[in-house]
Amino acid sequence: MTLPSWFVIQITAVASLGGCLFGYDMGAISGALPQLTIDMNLTPSQQEWAVSILYLGGGLGAAVGGSICDALGRQRTIVWTDVVFLVGATWLYLANSFTSVLWGRFVVGIAVAVSGVADVSYLHEVAPLEWRGAIVSVNEACISLGFLLAYLAGYVYPSNWRIIFGLAGIMALIQGIGMWFLPESPVWLAEQGRVEESRKAWKKINGRQPTESDLPALLSPIHHPDDFTYQLSNSPTRGGGGGVELHTFESLDRITVINNNNNNNNNNPNDDPLRLILWIRSKVRDIVATLKRYRRQVTIALFLAITQQFCGQTNVLNYATHILADNAQDWFTLAIGIVKFVVTVLVIWKIEQVGRRTLLLVGMAFIA
């Protein structure tokens, strides 16, 4: 297996800083809340709002994050998200009222959710195919590292919640500057029909010109070739799919033109109310058909996502200093961050050998 290039390693390090920001801003409230409560004389209800308002912002960010990534591109979305992180961190550092703290946490929550979408998308699309899983896993490890850094900040600055919140701005500034000089995702560029720019980005990332054999790796994160309805001459179709095998970047150029023309012809229903109704109905049918096709996967995903939150691990991470309220609370909280980071790295390292389901059952058993 060929090792990823030094430039890919740099991209992974810079983009994964978003994972550190993600974890840091979620964990920072644990160390900041005790002193914030004293300084602003917060009631238990206000403490709950200080914690949970980030998740309200996260809900908004999650709802629009994917659309923003598709519209602006992955690289630009990450840069703008870092700007939002920086604004939120600065806002919190300068906050002089509880209302200001709430607004700052809400803004940071939006950035956390959008970052979770953009960073993973970018890493997934720039990574060499054979290293894609490992590189995306780095971001997950960095989320746990972010929690550890947040608890470490709470340990070093137990009586200064402004510094705890403000340190996130430094990470956002570093990532924003680093991302500014990185190329856009070649996958996103190809999806937009900007094939020549996609070639240049691919070359910059991988240090060589793309070849015919690289095209499947470039297109695989976008969609399966069976999704194409245009059949190229002399191209063998996939069994029963009616699609095509893509052999060259020239074929991508031609398919892009065909699909763009089809989009221009069929996806402008606003000039006719009847066409608009038919268009909406077709979209609803598409969504229903997709849900039916992947109903088992959707059910499993929803079940795991919901039960993961109901098991209470997020509450423990956010209220660790309150739960462990004694003279050793700072050490205990820091220990939680260390264990979380170490176990995350071990799981990522061994997940292929042990298996997802086995590790999931072991983890649930420990929680129980």
Solvent accessible surface area in square Angstrom, and as a share of the most:
residue,aa,sasa,rsa
1,M,170,0.76
2,T,104,0.61
3,L,136,0.67
4,P,27,0.17
5,S,42,0.27
6,W,176,0.62
7,F,48,0.20
8,V,2,0.01
9,I,77,0.39
10,Q,69,0.31
11,I,0,0.00
12,T,13,0.08
13,A,62,0.48
14,V,32,0.19
15,A,0,0.00
16,S,2,0.01
17,L,42,0.21
18,G,1,0.01
19,G,1,0.01
20,C,6,0.04
21,L,0,0.00
22,F,46,0.19
23,G,0,0.00
24,Y,5,0.02
25,D,5,0.03
26,M,28,0.12
27,G,0,0.00
28,A,0,0.00
29,I,0,0.00
30,S,1,0.00
31,G,9,0.09
32,A,0,0.00
33,L,0,0.00
34,P,36,0.23
35,Q,37,0.16
36,L,0,0.00
37,T,27,0.15
38,I,125,0.63
39,D,82,0.42
40,M,43,0.19
41,N,130,0.66
42,L,13,0.07
43,T,69,0.40
44,P,100,0.63
45,S,63,0.40
46,Q,59,0.26
47,Q,24,0.11
48,E,99,0.44
49,W,125,0.44
50,A,0,0.00
51,V,6,0.04
52,S,49,0.31
53,I,20,0.10
54,L,3,0.02
55,Y,77,0.29
56,L,98,0.49
57,G,0,0.00
58,G,14,0.14
59,G,44,0.43
60,L,89,0.44
61,G,0,0.00
62,A,65,0.50
63,A,79,0.62
64,V,57,0.33
65,G,0,0.00
66,G,33,0.31
67,S,77,0.50
68,I,59,0.30
69,C,2,0.01
70,D,78,0.40
71,A,73,0.57
72,L,63,0.31
73,G,0,0.00
74,R,23,0.08
75,Q,21,0.09
76,R,119,0.43
77,T,1,0.01
78,I,3,0.02
79,V,18,0.10
80,W,151,0.53
81,T,8,0.05
82,D,5,0.03
83,V,64,0.37
84,V,50,0.28
85,F,2,0.01
86,L,62,0.31
87,V,75,0.43
88,G,0,0.00
89,A,4,0.03
90,T,64,0.37
91,W,99,0.35
92,L,2,0.01
93,Y,97,0.37
94,L,120,0.60
95,A,3,0.02
96,N,130,0.67
97,S,44,0.28
98,F,36,0.15
99,T,81,0.47
100,S,24,0.16
101,V,0,0.00
102,L,37,0.18
103,W,136,0.48
104,G,0,0.00
105,R,3,0.01
106,F,48,0.20
107,V,26,0.15
108,V,2,0.01
109,G,0,0.00
110,I,41,0.21
111,A,2,0.01
112,V,8,0.05
113,A,15,0.12
114,V,10,0.06
115,S,4,0.03
116,G,25,0.24
117,V,50,0.29
118,A,0,0.00
119,D,2,0.01
120,V,56,0.32
121,S,27,0.17
122,Y,0,0.00
123,L,0,0.00
124,H,69,0.31
125,E,15,0.07
126,V,6,0.04
127,A,5,0.04
128,P,24,0.15
129,L,98,0.49
130,E,85,0.38
131,W,61,0.22
132,R,24,0.09
133,G,52,0.50
134,A,53,0.41
135,I,11,0.06
136,V,36,0.21
137,S,28,0.18
138,V,58,0.34
139,N,6,0.03
140,E,90,0.40
141,A,16,0.13
142,C,20,0.12
143,I,27,0.14
144,S,3,0.02
145,L,52,0.26
146,G,0,0.00
147,F,9,0.04
148,L,30,0.15
149,L,59,0.30
150,A,0,0.00
151,Y,4,0.02
152,L,75,0.37
153,A,8,0.06
154,G,6,0.06
155,Y,74,0.28
156,V,83,0.48
157,Y,85,0.32
158,P,70,0.44
159,S,78,0.51
160,N,58,0.30
161,W,7,0.02
162,R,80,0.29
163,I,47,0.24
164,I,0,0.00
165,F,3,0.01
166,G,18,0.17
167,L,56,0.28
168,A,1,0.01
169,G,5,0.05
170,I,97,0.49
171,M,27,0.12
172,A,1,0.01
173,L,90,0.45
174,I,101,0.51
175,Q,2,0.01
176,G,13,0.12
177,I,97,0.49
178,G,21,0.20
179,M,0,0.00
180,W,171,0.60
181,F,139,0.58
182,L,19,0.09
183,P,16,0.10
184,E,26,0.12
185,S,0,0.00
186,P,3,0.02
187,V,3,0.01
188,W,8,0.03
189,L,7,0.03
190,A,4,0.03
191,E,84,0.38
192,Q,77,0.34
193,G,24,0.23
194,R,95,0.35
195,V,8,0.05
196,E,94,0.42
197,E,77,0.34
198,S,0,0.00
199,R,48,0.17
200,K,128,0.54
201,A,8,0.06
202,W,24,0.08
203,K,93,0.39
204,K,109,0.46
205,I,1,0.00
206,N,33,0.17
207,G,66,0.64
208,R,113,0.41
209,Q,106,0.47
210,P,19,0.12
211,T,70,0.40
212,E,106,0.48
213,S,92,0.60
214,D,15,0.08
215,L,0,0.00
216,P,77,0.49
217,A,15,0.12
218,L,1,0.00
219,L,6,0.03
220,S,59,0.38
221,P,32,0.20
222,I,30,0.15
223,H,59,0.26
224,H,94,0.42
225,P,25,0.16
226,D,51,0.26
227,D,88,0.46
228,F,15,0.06
229,T,120,0.70
230,Y,75,0.29
231,Q,101,0.45
232,L,9,0.05
233,S,84,0.54
234,N,155,0.79
235,S,14,0.09
236,P,81,0.51
237,T,60,0.35
238,R,82,0.30
239,G,84,0.81
240,G,91,0.88
241,G,35,0.33
242,G,48,0.46
243,G,0,0.00
244,V,0,0.00
245,E,52,0.23
246,L,15,0.07
247,H,90,0.40
248,T,38,0.22
249,F,13,0.06
250,E,102,0.46
251,S,6,0.04
252,L,7,0.03
253,D,49,0.25
254,R,115,0.42
255,I,1,0.01
256,T,19,0.11
257,V,85,0.49
258,I,52,0.26
259,N,50,0.26
260,N,65,0.34
261,N,71,0.37
262,N,60,0.31
263,N,73,0.38
264,N,98,0.50
265,N,107,0.55
266,N,94,0.48
267,N,66,0.34
268,N,83,0.42
269,P,9,0.05
270,N,128,0.66
271,D,115,0.59
272,D,50,0.26
273,P,103,0.65
274,L,113,0.56
275,R,92,0.34
276,L,60,0.30
277,I,108,0.55
278,L,81,0.41
279,W,86,0.30
280,I,86,0.44
281,R,123,0.45
282,S,50,0.32
283,K,83,0.35
284,V,78,0.45
285,R,146,0.53
286,D,82,0.43
287,I,106,0.54
288,V,67,0.38
289,A,58,0.45
290,T,70,0.40
291,L,92,0.46
292,K,130,0.55
293,R,183,0.67
294,Y,86,0.33
295,R,138,0.50
296,R,167,0.61
297,Q,105,0.47
298,V,53,0.30
299,T,88,0.51
300,I,104,0.53
301,A,58,0.45
302,L,103,0.51
303,F,128,0.53
304,L,67,0.33
305,A,54,0.42
306,I,86,0.44
307,T,49,0.28
308,Q,93,0.41
309,Q,91,0.40
310,F,169,0.70
311,C,48,0.29
312,G,19,0.19
313,Q,55,0.24
314,T,18,0.11
315,N,86,0.44
316,V,66,0.38
317,L,16,0.08
318,N,5,0.03
319,Y,51,0.19
320,A,1,0.00
321,T,8,0.04
322,H,73,0.33
323,I,102,0.52
324,L,52,0.26
325,A,73,0.56
326,D,82,0.42
327,N,166,0.85
328,A,35,0.27
329,Q,43,0.19
330,D,41,0.21
331,W,157,0.55
332,F,97,0.40
333,T,5,0.03
334,L,16,0.08
335,A,45,0.35
336,I,47,0.24
337,G,0,0.00
338,I,83,0.42
339,V,91,0.52
340,K,59,0.25
341,F,54,0.22
342,V,71,0.41
343,V,73,0.42
344,T,23,0.13
345,V,62,0.36
346,L,86,0.43
347,V,51,0.29
348,I,48,0.25
349,W,159,0.56
350,K,77,0.33
351,I,45,0.23
352,E,126,0.57
353,Q,129,0.57
354,V,67,0.39
355,G,23,0.22
356,R,144,0.52
357,R,180,0.66
358,T,66,0.38
359,L,40,0.20
360,L,73,0.36
361,L,92,0.46
362,V,69,0.40
363,G,29,0.28
364,M,82,0.37
365,A,69,0.54
366,F,174,0.72
367,I,92,0.47
368,A,119,0.92
